[in-house]
Amino acid sequence: MANISTVLTIDIGNDTIKMAEFSYAQGSKLVLEKFAFEPIFVGNEDPVVVFARIYQYMIQAYGFKSTNVRVTVSGQLAFSKLNKLPELTGDDDAIARVIEFEAKQTVPYSMDEIIWDYQLIQHALPQVTEFDDPAFEYEALFVAVKKDIVSSYTDVILESGKNILSVNISPIAMTNAFQSCGQHDVNACEMILNIGGQSSVLVINEGGRVFVRSIPIAGNAITQQISKEFGITFDEAEDLKRKHGFVALGGAYEEPESEVAATISKIARNVMTRLHGEISRSINVWRSQYNGNKPVKLFIAGGGSLIQYVVEFFEEKLNIAVDYLNVFSIMSIGDGVDKDQLLDVAPMFSELAGMGLRSCFETPIDINLLPDMIKTQKEIQAKKIYFYISAFTIVFSILIFLGAVSMLYKFDEQRLAKVGDSVTVAEELSKQVKRANSEVESLKRTYNDLAALVSERGRWMEIYNDLALVIPDNMWISSIEGITSIENDKAALNPNSSSSANNNNSSNNGFGAPQGNGFGNPEPMNDPMNNPNSTEPGMEGEMYTAPVVSNDITAIKVRVYGLILDADAFWRDALKENIKNTTVFVHEVPEDVDITQVTEGGGNDNVLGFTLYLKLTKPIKMD
């Protein structure tokens, strides 16, 4: 069994709000389930506020349940035009640009202020001779309405929780109903006249081409004239029109006995005559500007068509066949519908039927003036299913991934248990290897330290060799010591600088020269001048004591003790000049070579003792 759906159709007219709820199965007849008509009296109120109040009342009072809604607004609020197009078939962008250009010429508002849509219509051109090939041209039915007008109505409907499927103007909905109800002859030029309260709408239909014109003459014009003629209120005049109103027939006929009825009939005929004049002008425009044929039939609809003899009046004036538009052939009547009440409003049902048809059939004119905001919401709603599918796919993928991870974790746990003992053994071996490596590294460091020390001792021979090359023949060296600083060394050797050299029994030998073996270890030499037991003149009772040298000291200078025989006045300068030819001593500034004379005269007038401080080009480590 086919799925049954429902749709609520709402026609927002100038003086009436009409609603009808249909049920349908796709491709089958509409079924009218319920309907309601309510008059609108705006007065000084905001029309949107009035609409919202009446809309909410009708939804609750009449029990309309469908959530899907189709809406039409009065054709008097819209702009519509049938535009001829150049030969641009197949180029949709070019067609859209041409139509937009035409729209700018037609609509007195900015394109940003309107909602617009169009329908391409193909129609056959008349053949000049019977031998001509069929020729076709395209036209565009353009429809536009201000955004704020449509949005003010759609916002009220959306706030009630409804889903708006489409927005259109009432002439288009009526045309769709007319072309589907079986009264339409596709090969003829026909007209539909919807006589409303404040305005009338004329639609000329020929071969799919649609010409729409709104005429500001309708039933309220008759009521206003009655009110003026009899000096009564508008409501009282409307009541008189319903009871006694008819359109006076032309020619000789017997007038009604009631003067009220006779007066109303004449008023009605005058208004309908004005309406006929507008229809004639519209036909002339259709035929002259659009090359249309003369209409052969008129169908009337709307509340203003209920006045008596309106059919006969237009048959007389237009000299064509006139009939009421019957759209009930495209629908069935539900059991809960009051048929007597429906009969009273039957001529006003064409717009509601045309909207309902769009839900179950493809209608000839598919124009939709839905606001962009609602279109965007619908696109989002349509894509929700893809979002849900994507979300489900992601969650499912995560679950599969977690399951795979769990299996791998259990597998790894089993492998870990198997190799646990091997890991323990390997860790113990690793510790032993690390300890052995530590011992090896310690031994390497000890070896490297000893090797460096041995290498440093060998450098003393370089120092001796360089000294041997620069000293004169009348000079000899008694000892060499490595030191870190001349100042600290002098202070250590002579703690009481004010005492004479001869009173310092622990620092010198009469010449101020402590003895050593040249390797940092003080040791007496065989020279009688440096023998600690010698009793040479000037040195009686004095013993030489070597200074203490600390371990692990890096010497940057050396202290040289020596004696020179028969020295002249320039021996220091000569010695300094000779030292410049060495490679192990620095001699860039005078302070790098410091020669101090220790003794002058004494027991040996021709022998001088001296102390020589020399800076090393490369520091040497002492142990």
Protein Blocks (a to p, Z undefined) as FASTA:
>chain_A
ZZddddddddddfkbccdddddddehiacddfbdcdddddfkjacfklmmmmmmmmmmmm
nopabfbdcddddfklpccdddddddfehilmlmmmmmmmmmmmmpccdfklpccddddd
ddddddfbfkbccddddddddddddfklmmmmmmmmmmnopacfbdcdfklmmmmmmmmn
opacfkbccddddddfkbccddddeehiacddddfbdfklmmmmmmmmnopafklmmmmm
mmmgccddehjddddfblklmmmmmmmmmmmmmmmmmmmmmmmmmmmmnopacdfbdcde
djklmpghklmmmmmmnopacddddfklmpccdfklcfklmmmmmmmmmmmmmmmmmmmm
ccfblcdfbdfklmmmmmmmmmmmmmmmmmmmmmmmmmmmmmmmmmmmmmmmmmmmmmmm
mmmmmmmmmmmmmmmmmmmmmmmmmmmmmmmmmmmmmmmmmmmmmmmmmpcfkbccfbdc
ddfbfklmmmmmmmplmbcfklmmklbgojopacdehnopacddfbfklmmkbccehigo
iacddddddehiacfbdcdddddehiafklmmmmmmmmmmpmkbcckbmklpccddfbgg
jjllkbccdddddddfbdcddZZ
